[in-house]
Structures are given as C-alpha cells and as structure tokens.
Amino acid sequence: MKYEAVSFDFGRHGTRVARDRDALSFNAFFILLLVLSLVLSLVLPILALILTFILTFIFARIFMHIFVSFNIGD
C-alpha cells in the first residue's frame, strides 16, 4: 500500500484535497486517531476521578474495620 503526499488547493472554493484514494484513506486514519485521542482525553480523567472516589471509600471502610476491630484510637 503506497501513500502519496496530499496536495491542497486553496482556491476560490476553499480547500480541496487531492482525489487520491490512498491519500484520503490515510487522512481518514489520522482523523480517526485524532478523534479517538480527543474522546479518550475527555473520558479517561472522568473515569479516573470516579475510580479514585470508589477506591477511597472502599479502603476507608477496610481501614476503619481494622481500626475498630483492634480498638486502635481509644
């Protein structure tokens, strides 16, 4: 599969991309990667925050159970 350079024509009707099928599929691949990276950059921090809160409460309950069972802090 050979990829050629994509030529842009900044003419009267805006930007036109060359009609090379390989070049267009190559561009579509990078656009897909860009969209995927943007989606992941928005979703992963939210998931990390949710997971942090869940794990915090789980470990807090575990340690409180340990402290109460050994009567630590009296």
N, C-alpha and C positions, 0 to 999 in steps of 0.2 A: 504494500500500500504506500503510494508516494504522495507526500504532501507538498504542495507548492505554495509560494507566497501569495497572500491575498492582496489584491490591489483595490484601492478605494478611489472612487471618482467623486470629488467634491464639486459637483456641477450645479446646474440651476435647480435640479430637483432633489437636492440633499445628497446624502451619502449612498452610493450604490456599491455593493460588494460584488466581486467577480463571480461569475456563474459557474465556477469550478466545483463540481460535486464533492470531491475530496476535501477541498479547502473549506467548503461550507460545513461538511460534517466535522471537520477538525475544529472549526469555530464553535459549532454546536456542542462539541465535547467540552471545550473550555468554558462556555457559558453555563453548561450543566454543572461543572466543577465550581464555578463562581457562585451559582445559586445554592448548591449544596453546602458550601462553606459558610455562606451567609445564614442559611437556616440553622446549621449546627452552631454557629456562633451565637445565635439567639436562644436556641433550645437548651444547649448544654449548661450554661450558667444557671438557668432556672431549675433544671434537674439537679444540679449540684447543690443549690440552696435547699430544695425540698429534701434531698437525701441527707444534708447536714442537719436539718432540724429533726428529721426522723431518727437518725443515729444518736443525736444528742439526747433526746428523750429516752431512747432505749438504754443507753449507757447510764443515764441519770437514774433510771429505775433499778438497774443492776447494782450500781454502787450504793444506792440508798438501801437496797435489800441487804447488801453485805454489811453496811454500817449498822443497820438496825439489828441484824442477827448477831453481830459480835458486840453490841452495846457500845460502839465507839461514839464518843462525844458526850458521855454522861459525866 
